């Protein structure tokens, strides 16, 4: 997904944060979102960043499980091979609100559905 590639490139250049599409990298993403929240940044000011970080988490799930991106009405989800739907972009927003975790979303989405 283009949003994921864009955020990886931006963070590599601006924040010097290397994201390698591994589940472990989502620890760093969760921490980054928490730091942005602690700075008191208004949600509207970081919506594009959150969308990109959510897309990145979704791409981690896609690469680990063979899931597919689904889109409808401007919303994007991940459909894992077991048929479950996941919304990593909304989870990034929940993480910013202090109620979510992209790392845990990935753990739950990949549980039992990892590629051989």
N, C-alpha and C positions, 0 to 999 in steps of 0.2 A: 504494500500500500504506500502510496506517495507520501502521505503525512508522516509515516514512520521513517522513511528515508530522509525526509527533510529535517526532522527533529534530531536524528542521529548526526547528520552533517552539521547542523547548527550548534549542538552541544559539544561536538568535537572541537569546533573552532572557537566558540565563545566561552564555554565553561570548562573546556579541556577535559570533558567527561567522555570516556570511551564506552560506548555501548556496543556489545557484540552479539546481541540477540539471544543471550543465554538467560535461563531462569534466574541465575545468580545476579545478573545485572539489574534485575528489578528491585533488589535491595537499594541500590543507588538511586533508582528512579523514585521509589517511595520516600527516601530521605530528602531528595531534592524537592519534591512536592511539599513535604512537611516544612522545609526551610522557607519556601516561598510563602506558605500560609503564615508562618511565624512572623514574617516581615510585615504582615498586615496588608498585603496586596489585595485589591478588590477582585472578586472572581471574574468580572467582565474583562479586566486587564490581562488575565492569564488564560482566557478561554482557548485561544489558539495553541498555546503551549500545552495545556491539559489535553486538548484533542490530539496533538501530536504524540504526547507521552502515552495516552491511551491506545493510540494506533500502534505505537511501538510494542506495548504489552501484547496487543492482539497478534502482532506479527510474530512475537516469541511463541505464542500458543500455536499459531499456524505452522510454524517451522518444526515444532516439537511433536505435533499430533497429526499433521496432515489435514487440519481444519480448513475451512473455506470462509472467506469474507462474504457476508450477505448485506445488501443495502436495500432500503425502501424508504421513500419519503425523506431523504436526506439523512437518515439514521443508518449507522453501520454496526453490524454484529458479527460475531464469530460463530460458526456452526461446527462443532467438533464431530468426529466420525460417529460418535454414539448418538447424535441427533440433538444434543443440548445446545442451546443458544446462550451466548455470553456477550455482554456489552462493556468492553474494556474502556471505551471513551467515557461512559457514565461512571465507571469505577474510578477513573482518574479524577473526575469531579468530586466523587464521594471521598476520595483520599484527601483532596484539598480541603474538604469540609471537616476532616478529622474522623471520618467514619468508614474508610475503605483502605484497601491495600492491593496494589497491582501484583505484588509478589504472591499474596494469598489467592488472588483470582487465578493466577497462572497455576499455582499448585492444585487448586480445585479442578480447573479445566483439564489439566493434563493427567490427573489421577486415573490410572487405568487405561489411558488412551495414547500412551507414548508410541511413537513409531518404532518398529523393530530395528 
